[in-house]
Amino acid sequence: MMNKKFQWLIIVFTAVVSSVLTYYITSQRSTAKSSSAIETPVPTSNEPYCGFRIFRQDGYKFIQPVQFIQQECESPGYANLKSLIQRSIDTFYRAGIASNISYYFREFDHGAWTSVNPEMEYHPGSMMKLPILITYLKQSESAPDVLDRMVLNNVPVNQVPPQNVQSKQIELGKSYSIRELLRYMISYSDNLATMLLLKNVDQELYKDMYKELHMEVPDLMDFNFTLSTIEYSYFLSAVFNGSYFNEENSEYAMELLSTSDFKNGMVAGLPPGMPIVHKFGEWSDGKSASQFHEAGVIYFGDKAYMIIIMTDGDDNRKLPPVIADLTRKTVKYIQENGLSKHKMNISSDLKASL
């Protein structure tokens, strides 16, 4: 009898100890998980699934290199930023400063993004100078001497689309290298240099670029071509990721974009010295419709964020301050929400290297 009772006590004691140990181990594992740097939690059954669209490069027999990966849905983590930008946009609407504004934001570490009015399409204007730059740099990989090729400027000024924002322009009757023309096109947004580059561009390569980036191929001379903020992000993503051409050309393209001398849009909304690569664009029907846009990548130390803002109104002079304001609010949001873990690195002057 005593033996049976003793055996029963051992069983009960063992069960209690096992329960205590199980609880302790489980709680320790739970604590370890909560304190570790898990950046992408497993979604619960109540959270919608968000997949990824993988952009791959065609033209190979056995491989399909990844160009970039696009998260298909907006990140709920940026809901507050989206709400902040939407309220600002509504303020500009009520003031009659703009009739349409679209905004796109993405951080490159995880691909999370948010947008406002992403379905709207705009005339990109000078923003289309970026795909021209991409085409020439792509061509230079198979024809290394293309950037040093000299071209005579024989384009009359009256054949060039008018522009309000311009600082320098190439001279009629003078010869320039393709590299010099690219600098005039990007740094100074010179339409004359752009027209000369378009006349000499490899048109098939230009069209192939759109196909490889999974975009509609436009007519080179169609100045009514439209696209959205998300579509334009493909160009910047391809360059930033170094996925469309080699790393040397990708770095060169970003350095060239960093020398843009337009300061009244995104740059006006940044803290002094914050590094940015950017390209603006303006468009007008010559009457009452005006559009102004800007796309850029801003840097907080080793963290990078893409911002694209497109605007539509009746006065181009009123639209750059809209871009500056939305950029300023975005940067403040990044700073206040701990998205920038590192202090800013003040970039050196990159112009000397071009």
C-alpha positions in Angstrom: 0.0 0.0 0.0 2.8 2.4 0.9 4.6 1.5 -2.2 1.6 2.3 -4.4 1.1 5.6 -2.6 4.8 6.4 -3.0 4.7 5.6 -6.7 1.6 7.8 -7.1 3.4 10.7 -5.4 6.4 10.3 -7.7 4.0 10.5 -10.7 2.3 13.6 -9.5 5.7 15.3 -8.6 7.1 14.4 -12.1 4.0 15.9 -13.8 4.2 19.2 -11.8 7.9 19.6 -12.5 7.4 18.9 -16.2 4.6 21.5 -16.3 6.8 24.1 -14.6 9.8 23.4 -16.9 7.6 23.6 -20.0 6.1 26.9 -19.0 9.6 28.3 -18.2 11.1 27.2 -21.5 8.1 28.5 -23.5 8.2 31.9 -21.8 11.9 32.2 -22.4 11.5 31.4 -26.1 8.7 33.9 -26.3 10.8 36.6 -24.6 13.7 35.9 -26.9 11.5 36.3 -30.0 10.0 39.5 -28.8 13.4 41.0 -28.1 15.2 39.9 -31.3 15.3 42.0 -34.5 12.5 40.2 -36.4 11.6 42.8 -39.0 8.9 40.8 -40.9 6.5 39.2 -38.5 4.5 36.2 -39.7 1.0 37.5 -40.7 -2.0 36.2 -38.7 -5.1 34.8 -40.4 -6.8 38.2 -40.0 -4.1 40.0 -42.0 -4.4 40.2 -45.8 -1.7 38.5 -47.8 0.6 40.7 -49.7 2.7 39.2 -52.4 5.7 40.5 -54.5 6.0 41.1 -58.2 9.4 40.1 -59.4 10.8 42.0 -62.4 13.1 39.9 -64.5 15.3 40.6 -67.4 14.7 38.7 -70.6 17.0 37.9 -73.5 18.9 35.0 -72.0 18.6 31.3 -72.9 18.7 29.7 -69.4 18.5 32.5 -66.9 16.2 35.4 -66.0 18.2 37.9 -63.8 16.1 39.8 -61.2 15.9 43.5 -61.9 14.0 44.5 -58.8 11.2 43.2 -56.6 8.0 45.2 -56.1 5.8 44.6 -53.1 2.2 44.4 -54.5 0.3 46.2 -51.7 1.0 49.3 -49.6 2.5 48.8 -46.2 0.0 49.4 -43.3 3.0 50.6 -41.3 3.0 53.8 -43.4 -0.7 54.6 -42.8 0.1 57.6 -40.7 2.5 59.0 -43.4 -0.2 58.4 -46.0 -2.8 60.2 -43.9 -0.4 63.1 -43.3 0.3 63.6 -47.0 -3.3 63.3 -47.9 -4.3 66.1 -45.5 -1.6 68.3 -47.0 -2.8 67.6 -50.5 -6.3 68.4 -49.5 -5.1 71.7 -48.2 -3.5 72.6 -51.5 -6.7 71.6 -53.3 -8.8 73.9 -51.1 -6.4 76.8 -51.7 -6.7 76.3 -55.4 -2.9 75.8 -55.8 -3.2 72.4 -57.5 -6.0 70.4 -59.1 -4.2 67.0 -58.9 -1.4 65.7 -56.8 0.1 62.2 -56.7 2.6 61.0 -54.2 4.7 57.9 -54.0 7.1 56.9 -51.1 9.3 53.7 -50.8 12.1 52.7 -48.5 14.6 50.4 -50.2 15.7 48.2 -47.3 12.4 46.2 -47.3 10.5 47.6 -50.3 7.7 48.9 -48.2 5.8 51.8 -49.8 2.7 54.0 -49.7 1.1 56.3 -52.2 -1.7 58.9 -52.7 -3.6 59.0 -56.0 -1.4 56.4 -57.7 -3.9 55.8 -60.5 -3.5 59.3 -62.0 -1.3 59.8 -65.0 0.7 62.9 -66.0 2.8 64.3 -68.8 6.3 63.6 -67.4 8.1 66.3 -69.4 11.8 66.5 -68.6 11.5 63.5 -66.3 11.8 61.4 -69.5 15.4 62.5 -69.7 16.2 59.8 -67.3 15.3 56.9 -69.6 17.4 58.6 -72.4 20.4 58.6 -70.0 19.7 54.9 -69.1 19.6 54.0 -72.8 23.0 55.6 -73.6 24.7 54.0 -70.6 23.3 50.6 -71.5 24.6 51.1 -75.0 28.1 52.0 -73.6 28.4 48.5 -72.2 28.5 46.9 -75.7 30.0 50.0 -77.4 32.4 51.6 -74.9 33.3 54.5 -77.2 29.7 55.8 -77.5 30.0 58.3 -74.7 33.1 59.9 -76.3 31.4 60.2 -79.8 31.3 63.8 -81.0 28.0 65.2 -82.3 27.5 68.5 -84.1 24.6 70.6 -82.7 22.6 71.4 -85.8 19.2 71.6 -84.1 17.6 75.1 -84.5 16.2 76.5 -81.3 12.8 76.9 -82.7 12.5 73.1 -83.0 13.0 72.6 -79.3 10.1 72.4 -76.8 10.0 75.5 -74.7 10.9 75.3 -71.0 10.7 77.7 -68.0 13.4 76.1 -65.9 16.8 76.1 -67.5 20.2 77.3 -66.5 22.7 76.4 -69.3 22.2 75.4 -73.0 24.5 74.0 -75.7 25.5 76.3 -78.6 24.3 75.9 -82.2 27.1 74.9 -84.6 29.3 73.5 -81.8 30.3 69.8 -81.4 29.8 68.0 -78.1 30.6 64.5 -76.9 27.6 62.3 -75.9 29.0 62.5 -72.3 28.8 66.3 -72.3 25.3 66.2 -73.8 24.2 63.9 -71.1 25.5 66.3 -68.5 23.7 69.2 -70.0 20.5 67.2 -70.2 20.6 66.0 -66.6 22.4 68.7 -64.7 20.9 71.7 -66.4 17.8 70.0 -68.0 18.7 71.4 -71.4 16.1 70.6 -74.0 18.4 71.4 -76.9 20.9 68.8 -75.7 18.0 66.4 -75.2 16.8 66.8 -78.8 20.3 66.2 -80.1 20.6 63.0 -78.0 17.2 61.8 -79.2 18.2 62.3 -82.8 21.3 60.0 -82.2 19.9 57.5 -79.8 19.7 53.8 -80.7 15.9 53.7 -81.1 15.7 49.9 -80.8 17.7 49.9 -77.6 15.5 52.7 -76.3 12.3 50.6 -77.0 13.9 47.5 -75.5 14.5 49.3 -72.3 10.8 49.9 -71.8 10.0 46.3 -72.6 12.6 45.0 -70.2 11.2 47.3 -67.5 7.7 45.9 -68.3 6.4 49.3 -69.5 4.5 50.5 -72.5 6.8 51.7 -75.3 6.2 55.3 -76.1 6.8 57.2 -79.3 10.1 59.0 -79.0 8.6 62.3 -80.2 5.2 61.9 -78.4 5.2 64.8 -76.0 1.7 63.8 -74.8 2.9 60.5 -73.4 1.6 60.0 -69.8 2.5 57.8 -66.9 1.9 57.4 -63.1 4.2 57.8 -60.1 4.5 54.1 -59.7 5.4 53.5 -63.3 8.1 56.2 -63.1 9.5 54.5 -60.0 10.7 51.6 -62.3 13.3 53.9 -63.8 14.8 55.0 -60.5 14.6 51.5 -59.1 16.5 50.0 -62.0 19.3 52.5 -61.6 19.5 52.5 -57.8 19.5 48.7 -57.7 22.2 48.4 -60.3 20.1 45.8 -62.0 19.7 47.2 -65.6 23.3 47.9 -66.3 26.6 47.4 -64.5 27.5 48.9 -61.2 29.8 51.5 -62.7 27.2 52.9 -65.0 24.5 52.8 -62.2 26.8 54.8 -59.9 27.6 57.2 -62.7 23.9 57.8 -63.4 23.1 58.5 -59.8 26.1 60.8 -59.5 25.0 62.7 -62.5 21.4 63.0 -61.1 22.9 64.4 -57.9 24.3 67.4 -59.9 20.9 68.7 -61.0 20.9 72.4 -60.3 17.2 72.7 -59.7 16.7 73.8 -56.1 13.1 75.0 -55.8 11.4 71.6 -55.4 12.6 68.7 -53.3 15.9 70.3 -52.4 14.0 73.2 -50.8 12.3 70.7 -48.5 15.4 69.0 -47.3 17.7 69.9 -44.4 20.9 71.6 -45.7 23.5 69.1 -47.0 21.2 66.1 -47.1 22.2 64.0 -50.1 19.7 63.6 -52.9 19.6 62.4 -56.5 16.7 63.9 -58.4 15.1 64.9 -61.7 12.2 67.3 -62.2 9.9 67.7 -65.1 7.5 70.4 -66.4 4.8 70.4 -69.0 2.2 72.8 -70.3 -0.4 72.9 -73.1 0.5 76.5 -73.7 -2.8 77.7 -72.4 -4.3 77.0 -69.0 -2.9 73.5 -68.1 0.5 73.2 -66.3 2.2 70.3 -64.6 5.3 70.0 -62.5 6.9 66.9 -61.1 10.0 65.7 -59.3 11.4 62.2 -58.5 14.3 61.6 -56.2 16.2 59.4 -53.8 17.1 60.9 -50.4 19.8 59.5 -48.1 20.0 59.2 -44.3 23.4 57.7 -43.9 23.2 54.2 -45.4 19.4 54.3 -45.6 17.7 55.4 -48.9 14.1 56.5 -49.6 12.4 57.2 -52.9 10.0 60.0 -53.3 8.0 60.8 -56.4 5.6 63.8 -56.6 3.5 64.7 -59.6 1.3 67.8 -59.7 -1.2 69.5 -62.0 -2.5 73.1 -61.8 -2.9 76.3 -63.7 0.4 77.9 -62.8 3.8 76.2 -62.9 5.3 78.7 -60.5 2.9 77.6 -57.7 3.7 73.9 -58.0 7.4 73.5 -57.0 6.5 74.8 -53.4 4.0 72.0 -53.2 6.7 69.5 -53.9 9.0 71.2 -51.3 6.3 71.0 -48.7 5.5 67.3 -49.2 9.2 66.5 -49.2 9.7 68.4 -45.9 6.8 66.6 -44.3 8.2 63.2 -45.4 11.6 63.9 -44.1 10.2 65.1 -40.7 8.1 61.9 -40.5 11.2 59.8 -41.2 13.1 61.6 -38.5 10.4 61.5 -35.9 9.5 57.9 -36.4 13.0 56.4 -36.0 13.2 55.3 -39.7 16.6 56.9 -39.9 18.9 55.0 -37.5 22.1 56.7 -38.6 23.2 60.3 -38.7 23.3 62.0 -42.1 26.5 61.9 -44.0 27.2 65.2 -45.7 28.0 64.3 -49.3 31.1 65.7 -51.0 30.8 67.7 -54.2 30.3 65.1 -56.9 30.5 67.5 -59.8 34.2 67.3 -60.0 34.1 63.6 -60.7 31.9 64.0 -63.8 
